[in-house]
Amino acid sequence: MKDRITRIEGLLDRRNAWTVLCCVALITIGCLFIARHVRFDFDFERFFPTDDPELDRYIAFRDRFGSDTDLLLIGLEHDPSVFDRSFLVRTDSLARRLARLPDIEEVHAPTTAKEPRSTPFGPFAVPWLRTGADSLIQADSARIWRDGEVRDLFFTRHGDGLLILLRTASGLSKSRSDSLLMRVERTLQSTDLADARIAGRIQGQYHYIREMQRELVIFFTTSVLLLIVVLAFTFRSWWSVLVPVTVVGLTVLWQVALMTLLGKALSVLTMLLPTILFVVGMSDVVHILERYREALGNGHQKRRALALAMYEVGLATFLTSLTTAVGFLTLHTSAIRPIREFGTYTALGVGLAYVLAFTLLPAVLLLVPAPRVRSGVTSAGWPVLLQALYDRVMRGRRLVLWGFTAVLVASALLVPRIKVNNYLLEDWPEDDPHKVDFHYFEKHFGGVRPFELEVTLADTTKRIWDADVLAAIDRVGRYAERTYGADRIASPATLVERAMQVMHAGDTAFRHLPDDPAELAQAERLLRQFAGPSLIGDFVSADGRYARITGRMEDQGGYVHRGKNAAMNAWLDSTLAGSGIQVHQTGMAYLIDRNNETLSRQMLLGLSSLSSLIAAIMGFVFRDGRVTLIALLPNIFPLVAIAGVMGLTGIDLKVSTSIIFTIAFGIAVDDTIHLLGKLRIERAKGFAPPEAMQRAYVSAGRAVIVTSIMLCSGFVTPIASDFASVHYMGLLVSITLLVALLADLLLLPGAGPLAPAPLNRSCAILFHQRIDTMAVIWLLLTIVALLLVGVYLNRNMGKGNERKRA
């Protein structure tokens, strides 16, 4: 050991330090030039799994009928009634001006919509709402109110609000979507209707990303400032603040430059990289500084103290960086490309942080004056405090184990309360103006969430316009509206029903599917003549084998929708059996629910892989399976505990919360590794297991506590976020880290003496150590509880899966 320390000390000279600084400076200058070209990518469709057959179905459906997310809803209110001539004139002007905007393909408004009529002289159209005179408005409003379909489509129940529907061009990039939204808002302002309510994909995307970027800047800055305060309070010297911040700041810069150099854009997920890397990367630096100050306090010269620090924390720091990187790399179990990229580049960033911590940090420490540390004292009060805590823990060892067992059992019992759930606007707070508008459309206009069904004719002898096929489509549409809860249902059947009404002078009593084949043929001809290929193409494919049933509905959450989907699928199976007609649910909202369910399962499977990998790493390094159990013992408990917290508080399991388990476990295990690494060193010095554990606890305990506090300081600031996913990430990761710290400080001392001696020493003493029965029972309970959590969540996520049909 002394030879290795001496060799490290030989490398620590001023010449090598300046060489390192020059190399780092050159790389940093290059990174600054590269980072200027950083790009952002906010294509949310990339978050769908590429190997999901339902994605292929949706893409084919979208190619046939267009996207279901290209609608923009504008709600206008006027008290006491919208049937005011001046208001309707402005509404009509707005609708016509919106129709002239680039990237707007269609505008549907009550003042521009027309009612078709069939006469002996041919079809013609009558405007639904004429604005030429008050008498016309009064007559037209009465006619609209008699036609429930038109009334419900465009007007609120009390007539104090109306709807304008805009269909935008498909496949708009974010820049084009943002430009279109700005033009729409300027048009509203120019017509004195700036207080209109707006909802739709381009509006939600714009405000979501803008607020996310703003909050990330705020919370990153706050996290950095808070970490600076913790560093200053802990080390009480300017260099102990400046050097760690510089090292971790360069890590972030290098990582962003590396992604830019590789042609990777920052997405919604990778925008979290700076904050995560800054917080996680600080751990390595703090452990080196802590051991360096301890060595200085023991009377060693600067170079020797630094060599001792690098040697004693080198392996443990390497293992913590490795396990953290592995934690992020297990995100490769996801089929979602942005999540895999997030895991890959965060793992690379952790590696960069490790390299800079063991190159740049020692170089700077060599060139700056050594801090003044009183001989024999590393930090007043800490050794005494840790020794007292260690003695207290050892005396109340059984009480600690029983306490943790009680918490473990209680947490496991709360797990069944967790629901796999998600909402379209789940990240927005309820009082946010955009979410208030979203709920307004849900309340008055059937909702914003798309509802899409694809009808496929397996029997090639049939066509969509056949009477039996239209009757089946009509039954499905009525089920969707009356039982499933969808609204504003439109389909080939509703088109034919409307054509029948047109054939009878607009009388709503004739809005039904005809029984007479001749009437059906006449209705089809009229529909093709009046509606044209554009409208028909929105509902029936060119080859006549596919049809679309579409509508809107309230967003009740993925948990509720999965139950509804299962009931609807069972009904479809029984109703359409043997008919040669197949109906499948599809659409963006359906894919989002399915994606959340699949990803949540993949994240939990990734967690099991992570546990196995970390166990293998620990087993390989320490060459003993007992260390593996000891390392996992305090870190499995926080996962079960955090699941219990989610069940207790009603936090749903979704992508943004399931990913926390993997990230938190990879970070939380660091403290255990540092304590076991220090224990290994003390055993190598010849100390018996109990004394070695005591010395490791007192020596490494301060660094473990400080790094945990710093990690929590970095993750605690997002708790103030208005976005649910950011809020829960900060909250749950912080709780996990604190629980893991308590487990390390309270559970590990009892199990620590069981750790093996180094390979070059006899392990005979180890194998004759008495294993505490309570510790074994607690470990078994922990493993069983974790298995039960995994089995329950896997089964819970499996419920409501869409059945596979030929």
C-alpha positions, 0 to 999 in steps of 0.5 A: 500500500505504501509503495502505491501511495509513494508512486502516486505522490511521485506523479503529483508535482507542479510540472504535471499539474500545469500540464493538466491545466493546459490540456483542460484549458485547450479542451475547454476552449474547444468545447466553448466553440462547439457548444455554441452550436447546441441544438434542441429537439422537441419532437414528442413522437420520438418518445414512442417505442419503435418496436410497438406494433400499435405505433405502426398501426397509428402511423398507417392510420395517420397516413390514411386519415391525417393526424388526430393532433392537428386541431386547434380549438379557440373558445370565445365567450360573450355574456349573456349570449354569443348571438349578439350581432357585433360579436358575431361580426368580429367572430366571422372576421376572425374566422376568415382571417385565420383561414388565410394564415399559412399552415391553416388548412381548414377553419370551422366556425358557426358563421362560416359553416353551411347547411347542405340542402337537396332540391330538384335543381341540385344541392346548395348550401345555406349558412347556419348563422348569418350576421347581416341583421338581428332578425336573421341571427334570431331565426338562425339561432332558433334553427341551430338550437333545434339541431342538437348536433350543430348546437353541441359542436359549436356552442356552450349549453347556455349559449354564452360561448362558441367554438372555432375549430382550426385544422393545421397542416400535418407534420409541423416542426416546432419552429413552424408550430410556434410561428403559427401560434404567434400568428393566431394570437396576433390575429386574435388581438387585432380583432379585439378577441385576445381573451379567447381560450386556446387549446391544442397540440401546438399551444400546449407544446409551446407553453410546456417547453417554454416553461420547462426551459425557464424552470430548468434555468431557475432550478439549475441556478438555485441548485448551484447556489445552494451547493456553493453555500453548503461547500462554503459552510462545510470547508470554510475556504474560497478554494474549497468552493471555487475548485469543486464548482469549476470541476463540475461546471467543466463536466457539464460544458464538456458533456454538452459539447460532446453531444453537440459534436456527435450531432445530438440535440438536447431534448426535453429529457437531456435538458435535465443533464446539467442539473443532474451532472452538477449534483452527482459530479460533486460527490467525487470532489467532496470525498477527495477533499474530505480525505485530503483535509483529514490527511493534512490534519494528521500532519502529512505534507500537501503532496503526501496528503493528496496522494493518500486521499487519491489512494484511499478514496480512489477505488470507492469513488471509481465504484460509485461513479461506475454504479451511478453510470450503470444506473443510467445505462440501465435506461437502455431497457427502454424502447424509447430512443430519447430515454436511451440517449438520456441514459447514455449521455448521463453515464458519459457525463458521470465518467467525465466528472470522475476523470476531471475529479482525479486530474483537474482537482489534484492539479489545482490543489497542488498549485494553491496553498494548503488549507490550515487544518489543526493537527489531529483535528479534521473538523471540530466536533465531527469525530466526537459526534460520529463516535457517539452515534456509532456507539448508540447504534451498536447498543440499540442494534436490535431496536434499529433493526426492528424499527426498520422492519416495521417501516419496511412492512408498512411500506410494502402494505401501502404498495397496492395503493399505487396506480399506474396512471397519467394525464395529457396535461399532468405536469400543469398545476390546476390553477395554470391559465392553460390548464384552466382553458383545457378544462373549459373545453372539457366541460363545454365542448366534449374535451380536447383528448382525441378518441380514434377507432380504426375500422378494418374490413377483413372480408374483401367482398364488403365495402364501407358503404354497405348497409351492414357495415354502416350499421356495425359502425353506427353501433360502435359509435353509439357505444363509444358515445353512450358507454365509453364516454366519447363525445362529438362522434363522427364516422361514415355512418354519421355522414350518411345520416346527415345526407339523409337529413339533407335529402329531407329538407334538413328535418332532423327526424330523418337523421338515421341510417336508411333501411331501403338500399335505394335510399342508401345509394342515393344518400351515398351519391349525394354525400359524394356530390356535396361533401367531395373527396376531401371530407369523405377521405377523412373517414374512408380510405381510398381503397374502401377497406378502412374507415375512421370513427373519431371524436373527443372526450375528457381526459380521465387518466390512463388508469380509467381509460385502460379499464374502459378500453378493456370493457370496450374490447370485450364488447367489440369481440362479442358484437363483431364476432364473425362479421368480418369487421375489425375495430381497433383503438388508435390515436395519439392519446391512446399511444401515450397511455400505452407508452406510459404503461410499457415504459413504467414496466421497463423502468422497473425491469431496468431496476432489477437489472441494475441491482444485479449488475451492482451486486456483480460489480461488488462481488467482483471487486470484494471477492465475496458474496457477503459484501454484496448482501451488505452493500445492497442491504441499506439500499433496497430498503429506500426503494420499498420505502419510497414505493410506500410513500407513493402509495400513502400520498397517492403519487401515480406510477408513470414514466417520470416517477418510475425512472426515479427508482433507477436513478435514485438507486444508482446514486444512493448506493454510493454512500455504502460503497464509500463506507465499505471501501474505507472498511476494506482499507482499515482491515488491510491495516490489520484492524479486527472487523469491529474496530475496523468498522468503527474507524471507517464509520468515524473517518468516512462518516462525515464525507458520506453525510456531507455528500448526501446533504449536497445531493439532497440540496441539488435535488430539493430545489425542484420540489418548488416546481409547478411541473409535476414531473420535476416536482416529484423527481426532486421530492422522491429522489431527495427522500430516497437519498435521505432514507439511504443515508439513514440506512447506511448510518444505522443499519450498516454498522451492525453488518459491517464487521462481516465484511471480508478481509483483503484477498492477501489476508486469510478470510478464516476469521470472516467465515467464523464471524457470528451472523446476527439472526435478526440481521438475516431475518431483516435481509430476507424480509427486505428481499421478499418485500422488494419481490412483492413490490415488483410482482404487484407493480408488474401485474398492475401494469399488465391489467388492461393491456390491449388484447392481440387480435389477428 
